[in-house]
Amino acid sequence: MNTTKKIAYNSLASLGLRALYVLASLLIVGLMTRYLGRTTYGEYATVLAIVYVFAVLADLGLYNITLRDIARPGADEQKIIQNNFTIRFLAGLFLFGGGALLVWFLPYPSLVKKGVLVAGAGFWLLSNINVLIGVFQKHLRVDKVAVTEFLGRLFQLALVFYLIQKGAGFLTLVAALAAGSLLNFILIWYFLRPYAPLKLRFDFGFWRQTLKQSLPLGVASIFVMIYFKLDTVMLSLMKTPADVGLYSVAYKVLENFVFLPTMLIGLIMPLLAKYFVANFARFRRVADTTQRIFLLVAIPLTLGGVFLAKQIIYLLAGSDFAPAASALRWLMVALSLIFLGALYSNMLIAANLQKKLTLVYGVGAVVNLALNLVFIPRFSYNGAAATTVFTELLVTFLMFLFLARQIKFRPSFRSAWPPLLAGAAMAVFLFFFQAWPFWALVVGGSLIYGAFLYFSAGVRREDLRLIFSKNADNQKT
């Protein structure tokens, strides 16, 4: 299979499996919210937010550095993977273990503290997987990662459904998450064997060199975590568990859409890293084309989420969580900015400007913390959601400035007009026919958006050809 077909296959397989993963995730949310109710689901969401903080602290920036380094010509893939996995394994063991103990000194209910201990084991396993994904991206086998993620989530869904039927308690449901993570880890270990057999490796000189480059990204990840997840932790300390439950349901919708830019940029990052060094003109073309595709996807998702927020929340979590619709509208606006931020941040990494990226995220974290301290006490989950939008806008703008100044690259927005016009037509339809059933609005809005794009030549074949072609000669494998 040639490279073009491999990338196309990986993209379609990953998209399809990830869609099933998202469906399974949303079904889990639907089961949990209806079974636990606002308050207890809020405690469950608090547990997940806390262990997510530990996962980010254990990241150390290794995922992006690993992906960049193994994509470069002549890279010693096994050495990079095995050493970086060892660093992540030990860092996670220390941080998840220490963090679980630290939580006992915070003003949380005993159930939340025990939940952190149980969920921490699962998140530690997922943290170890994260650094290995770059291998599958390099070898164009992201489909295997998508399979493991889907099977792990499907297993969790089956467990949650069974446990709810049996009237299981809070901690047992948290344990279902850890069980799904364990299955994920086992499958990734199995699929990784042909490329880089998984074992611990202690090349301390290599560790020093890697950490010197990765730690700025690790710090950047901490800053990103501050404005992505710390708002949930702050909400849990400043408001009631019910408020956390409402915000978390809205945020869960956003999280399950964020997979799109994450998945696509994972495929494109090796191209950016390669062409920044070897062919800057092609680097520009790949970046501009990626932005065009991102806007084509982000605009209808954002507008659809804003206009259909009430129906989405009702379908996902039931009428008890209806107030979460206002927060969801804010968060769907943030989604478009997240698409652009995913591209710009990876362009900065490809250009070895990760220290600039750390500065950007640091500014965003400080602003986000300050705004949340002001707006959460007054506006609760809506204040947290609005703060997320403002922070994403600020961070995306700062990354844009650094790209313009440091590598003289200014992404073009001329291609945004076709999707904006198509999105406006879709928005008019959703507004005037909002009384229609949800499925009719989704289908009708999609058809209108697609038709306007088609007639305005919003999708160009050469764009797809550029992205789904790793190099010009279509080398055989």
N, C-alpha and C positions, 0 to 999 in steps of 0.2 A: 504494500500500500504506500503510495507516495505521500510526501509531507502534507500537501494541501488536503488530501482526503483524510489523513490522520487528524489534522486539526479540526476539520469540519465534523468528522465523526465524534471526536472528543467533545466538541462544543454541543452537538445535538444530544449525545448520550448524557452529558453532564446536566444539560438544561432539563431534559426529560426526567432524569432521576432526582434532580434537585427539586423539581416541581412536586414530585411524589413525596420527597422529604418534607417540603413545606406543608403539603396537605396533611401528612402524618403529625407534624408539629402542631398545626392548628387544631387537629382533632384532639390531641392531648390537652391543649389549652381549653378547648370546649368541654372536655370531660372533667378536667380539674376545676375549672371555675364553677361549673354547675354543682359539682360534688362538695367542694370546699366552701363556696361562698366568698363574698368580698374580703372579709377579714382574714380568714385562714389562707385564702389564696394570696393575700398580701404578705403574709408571713412566709409562704413558700417562695414568692418572688424576692423577698428580702434575703432569704438563704442563697438563692441563685446569684443575686447581685453581689453579695459578700464574697462568695467563692470565685466569682468572675474577677474581682479585684486581685485575689491571690494569683489567678492564672496570668493576669497581665504583668504582675510583678515578676513572675517566673519566666516571662517571655524573653527578656534580655535582648530583644531585637534580632533574635537568631533566625526567625522565619525568613525575613526579607533578605538578610545577608546570605543565608544558605541558598536561596533561590537565585540570587545574583551571581554568587561565586561558582556554583556548579554549572551555570549557563555559559560561562566563559570558556573559550577554547583552551584545551589542554588541562582542564581542571581534574584534580584527583578526587573523583566523586566519593569513593568509599571513605577516604580520610576525612573529607569535609563532613559527610553525613554522620559517621560514627562518633567523631569528636563532638560535633554540635549536639547530637542526641545525648551524649553523656553529660555535657554541661546542663542541658535542659532537664534531664532526669534528676540530677543531684540538686539543682536549684529548686525544682518543683517540690522535691521531697522535703527540703528545708522550709520553704515558704508556706506550703500547704499545711505541713505539720505545725510550724510555729504560729501560723495564722489561726488555725483551729483552736489553739490554746489561748491566743490573744482575745478571741471573741468572747470567752467566758468572763472577761473583765469589762465587757461593754453592757449597756443597759438594755439587753434584749431578753425576751422570755426564754425559759429553759428549752422549749421546743425548737426555737430558732437556733440556739447554740448547738443542740444535738443534730439538727438538720445540716448545719455547716460541716460538722464532722463527717457525716455520711456523704453529703454531696461533694465534699472536698476530694474524696477518693476518686470519684468519677471525673471531676474536672482535672485532676492531676494526670489521669490517663489521657484525656483529650489534649492536654498541654503537651505531652510527650509526642503525640501524633502530629501535632501542628508543624514541628520542625522537619518532619519527614515528607511532607506533601510536595515540596519542591522537586523531589526525585521524579515523581509521577508527572509533574508539569513539564520537566525537561524532556522526558521520554515520551511525551504525548500519550500518557495513559491516565489522564485525570478521570476517565470513566471508572477506573478501579476505586479511586477515592470516593466518587459519587455512589458507587455500589455499597461500599462499607458504611458510609454515612446513612444511606437510606435503610439498610438492614438494621443498623444500630437503633435508628429512630423507630422503625417498624416494630422491633423487639420491645422497645420501651412502651410503645402504644399498646401492644398486646398485653404487656404486664399491667399497665395502668387500668386498662379495661377490665381485666380479670380481678385485680385487687379491689377496684371499686365495687364490682359485683359481690365481692366477699366482705364489703364493709371495712376495708383496711384503714389503718390510721395514717397520720401525717408522715411519720418517719418511714413507713413502708413504701409510701408513694415516692418519697425522695430516693429511697434505695433503688427503685425502678430506673431512675435516671443513671445511677452509678452502674447498674447492670448493663444498660445499653452502651455506656462508654467502654466497659470491659470488652464487649463484643466488637466494638469499633477497633480497639487496640489490637485484638487478636487477628482480625482480618487484615489490617494494615501491615502487621508484622509478617503475615503469610504472603501478601502480594509484593512486599518489598524485597524478598529474598533473591530474585534474579538480578537485581540492580545493585544493592548494597546490603549484604547480610547484616542484620542488626546485632550489634554487640557494643559493650562499653569500651571506650578507647581513651587513654590518658596521655595525650601528647601536649604537655603543658606549654611548650613554646607556641604551638598552634593555637592553644586556648587564648594566650595573651594577645596574639595578633588578631584573632577573631573578635574577642571581646572589646578590643580597642576600637574596632570599626562598628560593632553591633550595639554597644552600650548607648551611644547617642540615639539610636532607634529604639532601644529599650526604654530610655527616658521619654522619648516621644510617645511610645505606647502607653506609658503611665499617664501622660498628659491627655491622650485621647480617651483613656479610661475615665479620667476625671469628668470629662463632659459627656461621655456616653453612658456610664453606669453609676458614677458616684452620686448623680442626682437621685437615683433610686434609694441609695443608702442614706443620703441626706433627708429625703422624704420620709424614710422609715424612722429617723430620729426626731424629726420635727412635726410630723403629722401622724395620723392613725394608720394601722395596717390596712384599713378599708381604702384609704387614699392611695396607698402603695399598690393595692390590688387593681384599682381603676387605671392608674398610670401604666402599670406593667402589662395589662391587656392591650392598651393602645401601643405600647412600645414593642410588644411581641409582634404586632403586624409589621411595624417598621423593620424589625430584625429579620423577618422572613422575606422581605423584599431586598434587603441589603446584600443577599447572596448573589444577586445578578451582577452588580459592579465588581464584587469580590471575585467571582468566578471568571468573568471576562478579563479582568486585569491580570489574573493569575496566568492566563494563556498568553497575554500580550506582553507581560513584563520581560520574558526572555528576549523578545524582539527589541524592546526598548533598550535593554542592557547591551545587546549585541550591536545595534545600529548606532547608538550614541558614540561608540568607539570606532566602528568600522565605516559608517556611512551616515553622516549627520543629516543629509538631505532626506534620506529614507526614514530616519528617526522622526523628522518633522512630519512627513507624510503619514506615518503610522499613528503619531500622536493626534494629528488633525482628524484622521479618519475615525480613530477610536472615540474622540469627542463627539463627532457627528453621530455615530451609532449610539453612544450613551444618551445623547439628547433625544434621539428618536424613541428610546425606551423609557427614559425618565419622565418626560413631559406627560404622556398619557397616564402613567402610574400615579403621578402626583395629582393631576386634575381629577382622575377617577377616585382616588382616595379622599380628596377634599369633599367632593360632591356626594360620595356614597358612604361616608364615615359612619353614619347612624346605622345603615343597613349592615355594614361590615361587622360592627360591634355586636349588633343583635344576633347575627348568624353565628359569630364566633363564641360569645360568652353568655348570651341571653339578656333579657330585659333588666336584670339586676345590675348589669354593668353599663347601661345606656349612657350615663354621664361621661364615660370615657371617650365618647365621640368627639367632643371638643378638643381633647388632647390629641386625638388621632389626626385631626385636620392640621394642627400645627406640625406634627411629626411628618406628615406626608409632604409638606413643603420642604422640610429638611432633606427628604429623600433625593430630590434633584441635585442639591448641593453635595450630598454624599457621593453621587455618581461622579461629579466633576472632581471632588477631592480625592477620590480613589485614583483617578488618572494623574492628576498633578503631583500627588505625593510619590507615586511610583516613578514619574519622570524625574523628580528630584533625586530619588534613590539611584536610578540608573546613571545619573550624572554625578554620583558621589557627593551629593549635597545634603546628606542625611543630617548634618549638624544644623543646616538652615531649617530643615524640616522640624527638628527638635525645638528650635526657637519659635517657629510658627505655632506648634502645638502647645508650647509653654505659655505663650500669650493667650491662646484660646482657653487653656485650663484656668489661668488666673481670672480671666474675664468671666468664664462660666461659673466658677466658685463664687465670685462676688455677686453676680446676678442671681444665682440660686439662693444665696443668703438673704437677698432682698425680696425676691418674688415668691419663693416657696411659702414663707410664713403668711403672705398675703393672698396668694392665688393658688396655693397647693399644687396639684399635678398640672394644671394649666400653666402655671408660672414656670414649672420645670420644662414643659414642652416648648413654650415660647423661647426660653433661654437656649434650648438646643438649636432652634432655628437661627437665632442671632449668632451663636457661636460658630455654627457651620458656615454661615455667610462670611464671618470675619476670617476664619481659617482658610477658606477657599480663596478669598481675595488676596490674602498674604502669600499663599503659594503661587498664585498667578503673578504677583509682583516679583517674587524671587526668580521664577522662570524667565521673566522678561529681562531682568537685570543681570542675572548670573550666566545664562546661556543664550541670551538674546533671542528667546523664543516667546512669541505672543500667540497663543491659541486663537484661531479665527472663529468668530461667532456668526459669520455670514450664513453658514449652513443651518443656523437655528430657526430661520424664518419658516421653512416648510412645516416642521413639527409644531411650531408655535401656532401657525394658522390652522393646522389640522386639530391641534389641541383646543383652540378657541371654538371651532365648530363642534367638537365633541362636548365641550363645556356647555354650550348653548342647548344642545340636545338634552344633556343630563339635568339642566336647570328647569326646562319647560316640561319635561316628562318625568319629573322626580316621583310622581305617584305610581309609575309603572312598577311591576315586579323587579326585583334585584337582577335576576338573570336576563331580563329583557333590556335593562339599562346597560349591563355589561356587554351583551352582544351588540346592541345598537350602537353604543359608544365606540366599540372596537371597529365596527364596520365603517362608521363615519370617519374615524381617524385614519383607517387604512385607505379609504377611498381618496380623501384629501391628499394624503401622502403620495399616492400613486399618480394622481393628476398633476401634482406639483413637482414630480421627480425628486421626492425627498429621499428615496432609497436608490442608490446607484450601484450597479454591479461591480464597478471598479473598486469601490470601497471595500466590499466583501472580499474581492480577489486579493487586495493588498493585505488584509488582516489574515486571511486563511491561506497565506503562502509564506512559508518560513524563509525561503530564499528563492531567487529567481529561477534557478535551474530545476526546481521540483525533483530533487534528488530522490532516488529510490532507496527503500530500506528493506 
